[in-house]
Amino acid sequence: MRSAETQAAAIAAMLTAATGGEPRLDETPDRIRVETDLPEHPSLVTRTAVLAALARAARFGHNRTADGDVVWAELDREAEQ
């Protein structure tokens, strides 16, 4: 099984390729969260690539903020033991 760090790096790379943005990592002792801003009008190709990246996570979601849309993916560290 790949480590949570390795999986998070892979998801971050996929999100970078899909959105052209710079994903952010938020790490705690229990989990790693990768999040990135979505383009204002993502194409079908972009949406499909983002969903493929999110599908690799234990949990994922979408937040709408005043500054735009953000998607996030979380991986559990305990799963790597």
mmCIF file of the N, C-alpha and C atoms, coordinates in Angstrom:
data_MODEL
# 
_entry.id   MODEL 
# 
loop_
_atom_site.group_PDB 
_atom_site.id 
_atom_site.type_symbol 
_atom_site.label_atom_id 
_atom_site.label_alt_id 
_atom_site.label_comp_id 
_atom_site.label_asym_id 
_atom_site.label_entity_id 
_atom_site.label_seq_id 
_atom_site.pdbx_PDB_ins_code 
_atom_site.Cartn_x 
_atom_site.Cartn_y 
_atom_site.Cartn_z 
_atom_site.occupancy 
_atom_site.B_iso_or_equiv 
_atom_site.pdbx_formal_charge 
_atom_site.auth_seq_id 
_atom_site.auth_comp_id 
_atom_site.auth_asym_id 
_atom_site.auth_atom_id 
_atom_site.pdbx_PDB_model_num 
ATOM 1   N N  . MET A 1 1  ? 0.842   -1.176 0.000   1.00 0.00 ? 1  MET A N  1 
ATOM 2   C CA . MET A 1 1  ? 0.000   0.000  0.000   1.00 0.00 ? 1  MET A CA 1 
ATOM 3   C C  . MET A 1 1  ? 0.891   1.245  0.000   1.00 0.00 ? 1  MET A C  1 
ATOM 4   N N  . ARG A 1 2  ? 0.529   2.219  -0.808  1.00 0.00 ? 2  ARG A N  1 
ATOM 5   C CA . ARG A 1 2  ? 1.297   3.465  -0.866  1.00 0.00 ? 2  ARG A CA 1 
ATOM 6   C C  . ARG A 1 2  ? 0.973   4.322  0.354   1.00 0.00 ? 2  ARG A C  1 
ATOM 7   N N  . SER A 1 3  ? 1.943   5.104  0.785   1.00 0.00 ? 3  SER A N  1 
ATOM 8   C CA . SER A 1 3  ? 1.734   5.963  1.950   1.00 0.00 ? 3  SER A CA 1 
ATOM 9   C C  . SER A 1 3  ? 0.752   7.087  1.614   1.00 0.00 ? 3  SER A C  1 
ATOM 10  N N  . ALA A 1 4  ? 0.165   7.644  2.662   1.00 0.00 ? 4  ALA A N  1 
ATOM 11  C CA . ALA A 1 4  ? -0.758  8.764  2.475   1.00 0.00 ? 4  ALA A CA 1 
ATOM 12  C C  . ALA A 1 4  ? -0.047  9.941  1.814   1.00 0.00 ? 4  ALA A C  1 
ATOM 13  N N  . GLU A 1 5  ? 1.228   10.148 2.161   1.00 0.00 ? 5  GLU A N  1 
ATOM 14  C CA . GLU A 1 5  ? 1.988   11.245 1.558   1.00 0.00 ? 5  GLU A CA 1 
ATOM 15  C C  . GLU A 1 5  ? 2.158   11.050 0.055   1.00 0.00 ? 5  GLU A C  1 
ATOM 16  N N  . THR A 1 6  ? 2.459   9.818  -0.344  1.00 0.00 ? 6  THR A N  1 
ATOM 17  C CA . THR A 1 6  ? 2.623   9.508  -1.763  1.00 0.00 ? 6  THR A CA 1 
ATOM 18  C C  . THR A 1 6  ? 1.305   9.680  -2.506  1.00 0.00 ? 6  THR A C  1 
ATOM 19  N N  . GLN A 1 7  ? 0.223   9.203  -1.905  1.00 0.00 ? 7  GLN A N  1 
ATOM 20  C CA . GLN A 1 7  ? -1.097  9.344  -2.523  1.00 0.00 ? 7  GLN A CA 1 
ATOM 21  C C  . GLN A 1 7  ? -1.496  10.816 -2.629  1.00 0.00 ? 7  GLN A C  1 
ATOM 22  N N  . ALA A 1 8  ? -1.213  11.598 -1.580  1.00 0.00 ? 8  ALA A N  1 
ATOM 23  C CA . ALA A 1 8  ? -1.537  13.025 -1.607  1.00 0.00 ? 8  ALA A CA 1 
ATOM 24  C C  . ALA A 1 8  ? -0.751  13.745 -2.702  1.00 0.00 ? 8  ALA A C  1 
ATOM 25  N N  . ALA A 1 9  ? 0.516   13.386 -2.858  1.00 0.00 ? 9  ALA A N  1 
ATOM 26  C CA . ALA A 1 9  ? 1.334   13.989 -3.915  1.00 0.00 ? 9  ALA A CA 1 
ATOM 27  C C  . ALA A 1 9  ? 0.769   13.655 -5.291  1.00 0.00 ? 9  ALA A C  1 
ATOM 28  N N  . ALA A 1 10 ? 0.305   12.423 -5.470  1.00 0.00 ? 10 ALA A N  1 
ATOM 29  C CA . ALA A 1 10 ? -0.279  12.020 -6.752  1.00 0.00 ? 10 ALA A CA 1 
ATOM 30  C C  . ALA A 1 10 ? -1.566  12.795 -7.032  1.00 0.00 ? 10 ALA A C  1 
ATOM 31  N N  . ILE A 1 11 ? -2.409  12.933 -6.019  1.00 0.00 ? 11 ILE A N  1 
ATOM 32  C CA . ILE A 1 11 ? -3.655  13.689 -6.185  1.00 0.00 ? 11 ILE A CA 1 
ATOM 33  C C  . ILE A 1 11 ? -3.342  15.152 -6.485  1.00 0.00 ? 11 ILE A C  1 
ATOM 34  N N  . ALA A 1 12 ? -2.388  15.724 -5.766  1.00 0.00 ? 12 ALA A N  1 
ATOM 35  C CA . ALA A 1 12 ? -2.005  17.121 -6.009  1.00 0.00 ? 12 ALA A CA 1 
ATOM 36  C C  . ALA A 1 12 ? -1.512  17.308 -7.441  1.00 0.00 ? 12 ALA A C  1 
ATOM 37  N N  . ALA A 1 13 ? -0.709  16.376 -7.926  1.00 0.00 ? 13 ALA A N  1 
ATOM 38  C CA . ALA A 1 13 ? -0.209  16.466 -9.304  1.00 0.00 ? 13 ALA A CA 1 
ATOM 39  C C  . ALA A 1 13 ? -1.351  16.371 -10.308 1.00 0.00 ? 13 ALA A C  1 
ATOM 40  N N  . MET A 1 14 ? -2.296  15.483 -10.055 1.00 0.00 ? 14 MET A N  1 
ATOM 41  C CA . MET A 1 14 ? -3.444  15.346 -10.956 1.00 0.00 ? 14 MET A CA 1 
ATOM 42  C C  . MET A 1 14 ? -4.286  16.624 -10.962 1.00 0.00 ? 14 MET A C  1 
ATOM 43  N N  . LEU A 1 15 ? -4.478  17.225 -9.779  1.00 0.00 ? 15 LEU A N  1 
ATOM 44  C CA . LEU A 1 15 ? -5.262  18.460 -9.704  1.00 0.00 ? 15 LEU A CA 1 
ATOM 45  C C  . LEU A 1 15 ? -4.540  19.622 -10.375 1.00 0.00 ? 15 LEU A C  1 
ATOM 46  N N  . THR A 1 16 ? -3.221  19.663 -10.251 1.00 0.00 ? 16 THR A N  1 
ATOM 47  C CA . THR A 1 16 ? -2.442  20.692 -10.946 1.00 0.00 ? 16 THR A CA 1 
ATOM 48  C C  . THR A 1 16 ? -2.608  20.553 -12.453 1.00 0.00 ? 16 THR A C  1 
ATOM 49  N N  . ALA A 1 17 ? -2.486  19.324 -12.944 1.00 0.00 ? 17 ALA A N  1 
ATOM 50  C CA . ALA A 1 17 ? -2.634  19.087 -14.380 1.00 0.00 ? 17 ALA A CA 1 
ATOM 51  C C  . ALA A 1 17 ? -4.041  19.444 -14.854 1.00 0.00 ? 17 ALA A C  1 
ATOM 52  N N  . ALA A 1 18 ? -5.040  19.161 -14.025 1.00 0.00 ? 18 ALA A N  1 
ATOM 53  C CA . ALA A 1 18 ? -6.428  19.401 -14.422 1.00 0.00 ? 18 ALA A CA 1 
ATOM 54  C C  . ALA A 1 18 ? -6.802  20.877 -14.395 1.00 0.00 ? 18 ALA A C  1 
ATOM 55  N N  . THR A 1 19 ? -6.325  21.603 -13.371 1.00 0.00 ? 19 THR A N  1 
ATOM 56  C CA . THR A 1 19 ? -6.793  22.978 -13.170 1.00 0.00 ? 19 THR A CA 1 
ATOM 57  C C  . THR A 1 19 ? -5.763  24.042 -13.505 1.00 0.00 ? 19 THR A C  1 
ATOM 58  N N  . GLY A 1 20 ? -4.489  23.655 -13.560 1.00 0.00 ? 20 GLY A N  1 
ATOM 59  C CA . GLY A 1 20 ? -3.436  24.638 -13.756 1.00 0.00 ? 20 GLY A CA 1 
ATOM 60  C C  . GLY A 1 20 ? -3.120  25.425 -12.496 1.00 0.00 ? 20 GLY A C  1 
ATOM 61  N N  . GLY A 1 21 ? -3.807  25.094 -11.400 1.00 0.00 ? 21 GLY A N  1 
ATOM 62  C CA . GLY A 1 21 ? -3.601  25.794 -10.131 1.00 0.00 ? 21 GLY A CA 1 
ATOM 63  C C  . GLY A 1 21 ? -2.585  25.096 -9.251  1.00 0.00 ? 21 GLY A C  1 
ATOM 64  N N  . GLU A 1 22 ? -2.312  25.710 -8.120  1.00 0.00 ? 22 GLU A N  1 
ATOM 65  C CA . GLU A 1 22 ? -1.363  25.180 -7.143  1.00 0.00 ? 22 GLU A CA 1 
ATOM 66  C C  . GLU A 1 22 ? -2.151  24.628 -5.960  1.00 0.00 ? 22 GLU A C  1 
ATOM 67  N N  . PRO A 1 23 ? -2.271  23.299 -5.831  1.00 0.00 ? 23 PRO A N  1 
ATOM 68  C CA . PRO A 1 23 ? -2.999  22.725 -4.695  1.00 0.00 ? 23 PRO A CA 1 
ATOM 69  C C  . PRO A 1 23 ? -2.323  23.072 -3.367  1.00 0.00 ? 23 PRO A C  1 
ATOM 70  N N  . ARG A 1 24 ? -3.144  23.112 -2.328  1.00 0.00 ? 24 ARG A N  1 
ATOM 71  C CA . ARG A 1 24 ? -2.663  23.373 -0.973  1.00 0.00 ? 24 ARG A CA 1 
ATOM 72  C C  . ARG A 1 24 ? -2.811  22.093 -0.152  1.00 0.00 ? 24 ARG A C  1 
ATOM 73  N N  . LEU A 1 25 ? -1.841  21.838 0.720   1.00 0.00 ? 25 LEU A N  1 
ATOM 74  C CA . LEU A 1 25 ? -1.887  20.676 1.606   1.00 0.00 ? 25 LEU A CA 1 
ATOM 75  C C  . LEU A 1 25 ? -2.121  21.149 3.031   1.00 0.00 ? 25 LEU A C  1 
ATOM 76  N N  . ASP A 1 26 ? -2.988  20.437 3.735   1.00 0.00 ? 26 ASP A N  1 
ATOM 77  C CA . ASP A 1 26 ? -3.231  20.678 5.154   1.00 0.00 ? 26 ASP A CA 1 
ATOM 78  C C  . ASP A 1 26 ? -3.067  19.328 5.842   1.00 0.00 ? 26 ASP A C  1 
ATOM 79  N N  . GLU A 1 27 ? -2.063  19.220 6.693   1.00 0.00 ? 27 GLU A N  1 
ATOM 80  C CA . GLU A 1 27 ? -1.751  17.935 7.317   1.00 0.00 ? 27 GLU A CA 1 
ATOM 81  C C  . GLU A 1 27 ? -2.003  17.980 8.817   1.00 0.00 ? 27 GLU A C  1 
ATOM 82  N N  . THR A 1 28 ? -2.602  16.905 9.333   1.00 0.00 ? 28 THR A N  1 
ATOM 83  C CA . THR A 1 28 ? -2.751  16.683 10.766  1.00 0.00 ? 28 THR A CA 1 
ATOM 84  C C  . THR A 1 28 ? -2.167  15.303 11.054  1.00 0.00 ? 28 THR A C  1 
ATOM 85  N N  . PRO A 1 29 ? -2.065  14.915 12.329  1.00 0.00 ? 29 PRO A N  1 
ATOM 86  C CA . PRO A 1 29 ? -1.554  13.572 12.621  1.00 0.00 ? 29 PRO A CA 1 
ATOM 87  C C  . PRO A 1 29 ? -2.430  12.456 12.038  1.00 0.00 ? 29 PRO A C  1 
ATOM 88  N N  . ASP A 1 30 ? -3.719  12.748 11.798  1.00 0.00 ? 30 ASP A N  1 
ATOM 89  C CA . ASP A 1 30 ? -4.657  11.721 11.343  1.00 0.00 ? 30 ASP A CA 1 
ATOM 90  C C  . ASP A 1 30 ? -4.927  11.696 9.847   1.00 0.00 ? 30 ASP A C  1 
ATOM 91  N N  . ARG A 1 31 ? -4.716  12.837 9.169   1.00 0.00 ? 31 ARG A N  1 
ATOM 92  C CA . ARG A 1 31 ? -5.103  12.893 7.760   1.00 0.00 ? 31 ARG A CA 1 
ATOM 93  C C  . ARG A 1 31 ? -4.313  13.938 7.005   1.00 0.00 ? 31 ARG A C  1 
ATOM 94  N N  . ILE A 1 32 ? -4.380  13.827 5.672   1.00 0.00 ? 32 ILE A N  1 
ATOM 95  C CA . ILE A 1 32 ? -3.817  14.837 4.771   1.00 0.00 ? 32 ILE A CA 1 
ATOM 96  C C  . ILE A 1 32 ? -4.957  15.317 3.880   1.00 0.00 ? 32 ILE A C  1 
ATOM 97  N N  . ARG A 1 33 ? -5.096  16.619 3.781   1.00 0.00 ? 33 ARG A N  1 
ATOM 98  C CA . ARG A 1 33 ? -6.131  17.211 2.924   1.00 0.00 ? 33 ARG A CA 1 
ATOM 99  C C  . ARG A 1 33 ? -5.443  17.978 1.804   1.00 0.00 ? 33 ARG A C  1 
ATOM 100 N N  . VAL A 1 34 ? -5.886  17.724 0.577   1.00 0.00 ? 34 VAL A N  1 
ATOM 101 C CA . VAL A 1 34 ? -5.398  18.432 -0.607  1.00 0.00 ? 34 VAL A CA 1 
ATOM 102 C C  . VAL A 1 34 ? -6.576  19.244 -1.129  1.00 0.00 ? 34 VAL A C  1 
ATOM 103 N N  . GLU A 1 35 ? -6.362  20.535 -1.349  1.00 0.00 ? 35 GLU A N  1 
ATOM 104 C CA . GLU A 1 35 ? -7.449  21.340 -1.917  1.00 0.00 ? 35 GLU A CA 1 
ATOM 105 C C  . GLU A 1 35 ? -6.902  22.272 -2.984  1.00 0.00 ? 35 GLU A C  1 
ATOM 106 N N  . THR A 1 36 ? -7.783  22.612 -3.911  1.00 0.00 ? 36 THR A N  1 
ATOM 107 C CA . THR A 1 36 ? -7.390  23.522 -4.988  1.00 0.00 ? 36 THR A CA 1 
ATOM 108 C C  . THR A 1 36 ? -8.596  24.319 -5.454  1.00 0.00 ? 36 THR A C  1 
ATOM 109 N N  . ASP A 1 37 ? -8.319  25.490 -5.988  1.00 0.00 ? 37 ASP A N  1 
ATOM 110 C CA . ASP A 1 37 ? -9.363  26.333 -6.560  1.00 0.00 ? 37 ASP A CA 1 
ATOM 111 C C  . ASP A 1 37 ? -9.723  25.802 -7.944  1.00 0.00 ? 37 ASP A C  1 
ATOM 112 N N  . LEU A 1 38 ? -10.997 25.875 -8.256  1.00 0.00 ? 38 LEU A N  1 
ATOM 113 C CA . LEU A 1 38 ? -11.453 25.487 -9.595  1.00 0.00 ? 38 LEU A CA 1 
ATOM 114 C C  . LEU A 1 38 ? -11.475 26.709 -10.507 1.00 0.00 ? 38 LEU A C  1 
ATOM 115 N N  . PRO A 1 39 ? -11.227 26.490 -11.793 1.00 0.00 ? 39 PRO A N  1 
ATOM 116 C CA . PRO A 1 39 ? -11.394 27.596 -12.744 1.00 0.00 ? 39 PRO A CA 1 
ATOM 117 C C  . PRO A 1 39 ? -12.860 28.052 -12.743 1.00 0.00 ? 39 PRO A C  1 
ATOM 118 N N  . GLU A 1 40 ? -13.095 29.282 -13.133 1.00 0.00 ? 40 GLU A N  1 
ATOM 119 C CA . GLU A 1 40 ? -14.456 29.826 -13.109 1.00 0.00 ? 40 GLU A CA 1 
ATOM 120 C C  . GLU A 1 40 ? -15.418 29.029 -13.989 1.00 0.00 ? 40 GLU A C  1 
ATOM 121 N N  . HIS A 1 41 ? -14.971 28.632 -15.166 1.00 0.00 ? 41 HIS A N  1 
ATOM 122 C CA . HIS A 1 41 ? -15.818 27.856 -16.079 1.00 0.00 ? 41 HIS A CA 1 
ATOM 123 C C  . HIS A 1 41 ? -15.045 26.620 -16.544 1.00 0.00 ? 41 HIS A C  1 
ATOM 124 N N  . PRO A 1 42 ? -14.973 25.573 -15.701 1.00 0.00 ? 42 PRO A N  1 
ATOM 125 C CA . PRO A 1 42 ? -14.188 24.394 -16.090 1.00 0.00 ? 42 PRO A CA 1 
ATOM 126 C C  . PRO A 1 42 ? -14.824 23.656 -17.269 1.00 0.00 ? 42 PRO A C  1 
ATOM 127 N N  . SER A 1 43 ? -13.974 23.188 -18.153 1.00 0.00 ? 43 SER A N  1 
ATOM 128 C CA . SER A 1 43 ? -14.438 22.417 -19.311 1.00 0.00 ? 43 SER A CA 1 
ATOM 129 C C  . SER A 1 43 ? -14.826 21.010 -18.866 1.00 0.00 ? 43 SER A C  1 
ATOM 130 N N  . LEU A 1 44 ? -15.433 20.268 -19.759 1.00 0.00 ? 44 LEU A N  1 
ATOM 131 C CA . LEU A 1 44 ? -15.778 18.878 -19.477 1.00 0.00 ? 44 LEU A CA 1 
ATOM 132 C C  . LEU A 1 44 ? -14.518 18.071 -19.183 1.00 0.00 ? 44 LEU A C  1 
ATOM 133 N N  . VAL A 1 45 ? -13.462 18.311 -19.923 1.00 0.00 ? 45 VAL A N  1 
ATOM 134 C CA . VAL A 1 45 ? -12.192 17.604 -19.701 1.00 0.00 ? 45 VAL A CA 1 
ATOM 135 C C  . VAL A 1 45 ? -11.651 17.919 -18.308 1.00 0.00 ? 45 VAL A C  1 
ATOM 136 N N  . THR A 1 46 ? -11.700 19.188 -17.912 1.00 0.00 ? 46 THR A N  1 
ATOM 137 C CA . THR A 1 46 ? -11.227 19.581 -16.580 1.00 0.00 ? 46 THR A CA 1 
ATOM 138 C C  . THR A 1 46 ? -12.068 18.926 -15.499 1.00 0.00 ? 46 THR A C  1 
ATOM 139 N N  . ARG A 1 47 ? -13.377 18.968 -15.628 1.00 0.00 ? 47 ARG A N  1 
ATOM 140 C CA . ARG A 1 47 ? -14.259 18.357 -14.619 1.00 0.00 ? 47 ARG A CA 1 
ATOM 141 C C  . ARG A 1 47 ? -14.000 16.868 -14.500 1.00 0.00 ? 47 ARG A C  1 
ATOM 142 N N  . THR A 1 48 ? -13.826 16.192 -15.626 1.00 0.00 ? 48 THR A N  1 
ATOM 143 C CA . THR A 1 48 ? -13.563 14.750 -15.613 1.00 0.00 ? 48 THR A CA 1 
ATOM 144 C C  . THR A 1 48 ? -12.235 14.444 -14.934 1.00 0.00 ? 48 THR A C  1 
ATOM 145 N N  . ALA A 1 49 ? -11.206 15.223 -15.230 1.00 0.00 ? 49 ALA A N  1 
ATOM 146 C CA . ALA A 1 49 ? -9.888  15.009 -14.619 1.00 0.00 ? 49 ALA A CA 1 
ATOM 147 C C  . ALA A 1 49 ? -9.922  15.291 -13.119 1.00 0.00 ? 49 ALA A C  1 
ATOM 148 N N  . VAL A 1 50 ? -10.642 16.324 -12.701 1.00 0.00 ? 50 VAL A N  1 
ATOM 149 C CA . VAL A 1 50 ? -10.770 16.626 -11.271 1.00 0.00 ? 50 VAL A CA 1 
ATOM 150 C C  . VAL A 1 50 ? -11.479 15.479 -10.557 1.00 0.00 ? 50 VAL A C  1 
ATOM 151 N N  . LEU A 1 51 ? -12.555 14.984 -11.123 1.00 0.00 ? 51 LEU A N  1 
ATOM 152 C CA . LEU A 1 51 ? -13.278 13.870 -10.501 1.00 0.00 ? 51 LEU A CA 1 
ATOM 153 C C  . LEU A 1 51 ? -12.416 12.615 -10.412 1.00 0.00 ? 51 LEU A C  1 
ATOM 154 N N  . ALA A 1 52 ? -11.590 12.365 -11.415 1.00 0.00 ? 52 ALA A N  1 
ATOM 155 C CA . ALA A 1 52 ? -10.683 11.209 -11.373 1.00 0.00 ? 52 ALA A CA 1 
ATOM 156 C C  . ALA A 1 52 ? -9.683  11.354 -10.229 1.00 0.00 ? 52 ALA A C  1 
ATOM 157 N N  . ALA A 1 53 ? -9.187  12.563 -10.008 1.00 0.00 ? 53 ALA A N  1 
ATOM 158 C CA . ALA A 1 53 ? -8.251  12.800 -8.899  1.00 0.00 ? 53 ALA A CA 1 
ATOM 159 C C  . ALA A 1 53 ? -8.950  12.620 -7.559  1.00 0.00 ? 53 ALA A C  1 
ATOM 160 N N  . LEU A 1 54 ? -10.135 13.192 -7.421  1.00 0.00 ? 54 LEU A N  1 
ATOM 161 C CA . LEU A 1 54 ? -10.866 13.102 -6.159  1.00 0.00 ? 54 LEU A CA 1 
ATOM 162 C C  . LEU A 1 54 ? -11.248 11.664 -5.817  1.00 0.00 ? 54 LEU A C  1 
ATOM 163 N N  . ALA A 1 55 ? -11.492 10.855 -6.824  1.00 0.00 ? 55 ALA A N  1 
ATOM 164 C CA . ALA A 1 55 ? -11.898 9.462  -6.602  1.00 0.00 ? 55 ALA A CA 1 
ATOM 165 C C  . ALA A 1 55 ? -10.813 8.644  -5.913  1.00 0.00 ? 55 ALA A C  1 
ATOM 166 N N  . ARG A 1 56 ? -9.581  9.113  -5.911  1.00 0.00 ? 56 ARG A N  1 
ATOM 167 C CA . ARG A 1 56 ? -8.472  8.398  -5.260  1.00 0.00 ? 56 ARG A CA 1 
ATOM 168 C C  . ARG A 1 56 ? -8.439  8.617  -3.748  1.00 0.00 ? 56 ARG A C  1 
ATOM 169 N N  . ALA A 1 57 ? -9.257  9.528  -3.244  1.00 0.00 ? 57 ALA A N  1 
ATOM 170 C CA . ALA A 1 57 ? -9.223  9.905  -1.830  1.00 0.00 ? 57 ALA A CA 1 
ATOM 171 C C  . ALA A 1 57 ? -10.223 9.092  -1.004  1.00 0.00 ? 57 ALA A C  1 
ATOM 172 N N  . ALA A 1 58 ? -10.023 9.105  0.315   1.00 0.00 ? 58 ALA A N  1 
ATOM 173 C CA . ALA A 1 58 ? -10.970 8.474  1.233   1.00 0.00 ? 58 ALA A CA 1 
ATOM 174 C C  . ALA A 1 58 ? -12.259 9.290  1.300   1.00 0.00 ? 58 ALA A C  1 
ATOM 175 N N  . ARG A 1 59 ? -12.117 10.611 1.247   1.00 0.00 ? 59 ARG A N  1 
ATOM 176 C CA . ARG A 1 59 ? -13.247 11.536 1.259   1.00 0.00 ? 59 ARG A CA 1 
ATOM 177 C C  . ARG A 1 59 ? -12.923 12.695 0.330   1.00 0.00 ? 59 ARG A C  1 
ATOM 178 N N  . PHE A 1 60 ? -13.952 13.289 -0.230  1.00 0.00 ? 60 PHE A N  1 
ATOM 179 C CA . PHE A 1 60 ? -13.729 14.467 -1.074  1.00 0.00 ? 60 PHE A CA 1 
ATOM 180 C C  . PHE A 1 60 ? -14.968 15.334 -1.045  1.00 0.00 ? 60 PHE A C  1 
ATOM 181 N N  . GLY A 1 61 ? -14.807 16.574 -1.477  1.00 0.00 ? 61 GLY A N  1 
ATOM 182 C CA . GLY A 1 61 ? -15.950 17.465 -1.488  1.00 0.00 ? 61 GLY A CA 1 
ATOM 183 C C  . GLY A 1 61 ? -15.676 18.732 -2.273  1.00 0.00 ? 61 GLY A C  1 
ATOM 184 N N  . HIS A 1 62 ? -16.658 19.620 -2.203  1.00 0.00 ? 62 HIS A N  1 
ATOM 185 C CA . HIS A 1 62 ? -16.655 20.862 -2.973  1.00 0.00 ? 62 HIS A CA 1 
ATOM 186 C C  . HIS A 1 62 ? -17.206 21.959 -2.071  1.00 0.00 ? 62 HIS A C  1 
ATOM 187 N N  . ASN A 1 63 ? -16.507 23.069 -1.989  1.00 0.00 ? 63 ASN A N  1 
ATOM 188 C CA . ASN A 1 63 ? -16.979 24.230 -1.230  1.00 0.00 ? 63 ASN A CA 1 
ATOM 189 C C  . ASN A 1 63 ? -17.103 25.415 -2.173  1.00 0.00 ? 63 ASN A C  1 
ATOM 190 N N  . ARG A 1 64 ? -18.194 26.128 -2.027  1.00 0.00 ? 64 ARG A N  1 
ATOM 191 C CA . ARG A 1 64 ? -18.392 27.361 -2.793  1.00 0.00 ? 64 ARG A CA 1 
ATOM 192 C C  . ARG A 1 64 ? -18.143 28.523 -1.834  1.00 0.00 ? 64 ARG A C  1 
ATOM 193 N N  . THR A 1 65 ? -17.222 29.399 -2.195  1.00 0.00 ? 65 THR A N  1 
ATOM 194 C CA . THR A 1 65 ? -16.886 30.545 -1.347  1.00 0.00 ? 65 THR A CA 1 
ATOM 195 C C  . THR A 1 65 ? -17.120 31.832 -2.127  1.00 0.00 ? 65 THR A C  1 
ATOM 196 N N  . ALA A 1 66 ? -16.976 32.954 -1.447  1.00 0.00 ? 66 ALA A N  1 
ATOM 197 C CA . ALA A 1 66 ? -17.122 34.249 -2.116  1.00 0.00 ? 66 ALA A CA 1 
ATOM 198 C C  . ALA A 1 66 ? -16.050 34.441 -3.185  1.00 0.00 ? 66 ALA A C  1 
ATOM 199 N N  . ASP A 1 67 ? -14.911 33.765 -3.006  1.00 0.00 ? 67 ASP A N  1 
ATOM 200 C CA . ASP A 1 67 ? -13.800 33.889 -3.959  1.00 0.00 ? 67 ASP A CA 1 
ATOM 201 C C  . ASP A 1 67 ? -13.846 32.871 -5.090  1.00 0.00 ? 67 ASP A C  1 
ATOM 202 N N  . GLY A 1 68 ? -14.770 31.921 -5.038  1.00 0.00 ? 68 GLY A N  1 
ATOM 203 C CA . GLY A 1 68 ? -14.863 30.902 -6.079  1.00 0.00 ? 68 GLY A CA 1 
ATOM 204 C C  . GLY A 1 68 ? -15.075 29.521 -5.494  1.00 0.00 ? 68 GLY A C  1 
ATOM 205 N N  . ASP A 1 69 ? -14.927 28.512 -6.326  1.00 0.00 ? 69 ASP A N  1 
ATOM 206 C CA . ASP A 1 69 ? -15.148 27.130 -5.925  1.00 0.00 ? 69 ASP A CA 1 
ATOM 207 C C  . ASP A 1 69 ? -13.834 26.439 -5.588  1.00 0.00 ? 69 ASP A C  1 
ATOM 208 N N  . VAL A 1 70 ? -13.888 25.600 -4.552  1.00 0.00 ? 70 VAL A N  1 
ATOM 209 C CA . VAL A 1 70 ? -12.728 24.839 -4.093  1.00 0.00 ? 70 VAL A CA 1 
ATOM 210 C C  . VAL A 1 70 ? -13.135 23.377 -3.988  1.00 0.00 ? 70 VAL A C  1 
ATOM 211 N N  . VAL A 1 71 ? -12.285 22.478 -4.488  1.00 0.00 ? 71 VAL A N  1 
ATOM 212 C CA . VAL A 1 71 ? -12.494 21.046 -4.263  1.00 0.00 ? 71 VAL A CA 1 
ATOM 213 C C  . VAL A 1 71 ? -11.410 20.557 -3.316  1.00 0.00 ? 71 VAL A C  1 
ATOM 214 N N  . TRP A 1 72 ? -11.740 19.527 -2.543  1.00 0.00 ? 72 TRP A N  1 
ATOM 215 C CA . TRP A 1 72 ? -10.783 18.980 -1.591  1.00 0.00 ? 72 TRP A CA 1 
ATOM 216 C C  . TRP A 1 72 ? -10.872 17.457 -1.573  1.00 0.00 ? 72 TRP A C  1 
ATOM 217 N N  . ALA A 1 73 ? -9.754  16.858 -1.182  1.00 0.00 ? 73 ALA A N  1 
ATOM 218 C CA . ALA A 1 73 ? -9.648  15.402 -1.059  1.00 0.00 ? 73 ALA A CA 1 
ATOM 219 C C  . ALA A 1 73 ? -8.888  15.105 0.226   1.00 0.00 ? 73 ALA A C  1 
ATOM 220 N N  . GLU A 1 74 ? -9.358  14.121 0.992   1.00 0.00 ? 74 GLU A N  1 
ATOM 221 C CA . GLU A 1 74 ? -8.683  13.747 2.232   1.00 0.00 ? 74 GLU A CA 1 
ATOM 222 C C  . GLU A 1 74 ? -8.256  12.290 2.198   1.00 0.00 ? 74 GLU A C  1 
ATOM 223 N N  . LEU A 1 75 ? -7.088  12.057 2.778   1.00 0.00 ? 75 LEU A N  1 
ATOM 224 C CA . LEU A 1 75 ? -6.535  10.710 2.923   1.00 0.00 ? 75 LEU A CA 1 
ATOM 225 C C  . LEU A 1 75 ? -6.255  10.469 4.396   1.00 0.00 ? 75 LEU A C  1 
ATOM 226 N N  . ASP A 1 76 ? -6.596  9.281  4.883   1.00 0.00 ? 76 ASP A N  1 
ATOM 227 C CA . ASP A 1 76 ? -6.334  8.924  6.276   1.00 0.00 ? 76 ASP A CA 1 
ATOM 228 C C  . ASP A 1 76 ? -4.920  8.408  6.426   1.00 0.00 ? 76 ASP A C  1 
ATOM 229 N N  . ARG A 1 77 ? -4.221  8.899  7.435   1.00 0.00 ? 77 ARG A N  1 
ATOM 230 C CA . ARG A 1 77 ? -2.878  8.390  7.716   1.00 0.00 ? 77 ARG A CA 1 
ATOM 231 C C  . ARG A 1 77 ? -2.940  6.996  8.320   1.00 0.00 ? 77 ARG A C  1 
ATOM 232 N N  . GLU A 1 78 ? -3.956  6.689  9.100   1.00 0.00 ? 78 GLU A N  1 
ATOM 233 C CA . GLU A 1 78 ? -4.050  5.380  9.740   1.00 0.00 ? 78 GLU A CA 1 
ATOM 234 C C  . GLU A 1 78 ? -4.154  4.250  8.727   1.00 0.00 ? 78 GLU A C  1 
ATOM 235 N N  . ALA A 1 79 ? -4.659  4.550  7.553   1.00 0.00 ? 79 ALA A N  1 
ATOM 236 C CA . ALA A 1 79 ? -4.793  3.527  6.512   1.00 0.00 ? 79 ALA A CA 1 
ATOM 237 C C  . ALA A 1 79 ? -3.442  3.027  6.034   1.00 0.00 ? 79 ALA A C  1 
ATOM 238 N N  . GLU A 1 80 ? -2.381  3.787  6.292   1.00 0.00 ? 80 GLU A N  1 
ATOM 239 C CA . GLU A 1 80 ? -1.060  3.389  5.805   1.00 0.00 ? 80 GLU A CA 1 
ATOM 240 C C  . GLU A 1 80 ? -0.336  2.461  6.765   1.00 0.00 ? 80 GLU A C  1 
ATOM 241 N N  . GLN A 1 81 ? -0.898  2.183  7.931   1.00 0.00 ? 81 GLN A N  1 
ATOM 242 C CA . GLN A 1 81 ? -0.231  1.321  8.908   1.00 0.00 ? 81 GLN A CA 1 
ATOM 243 C C  . GLN A 1 81 ? -0.426  -0.132 8.596   1.00 0.00 ? 81 GLN A C  1 
# 
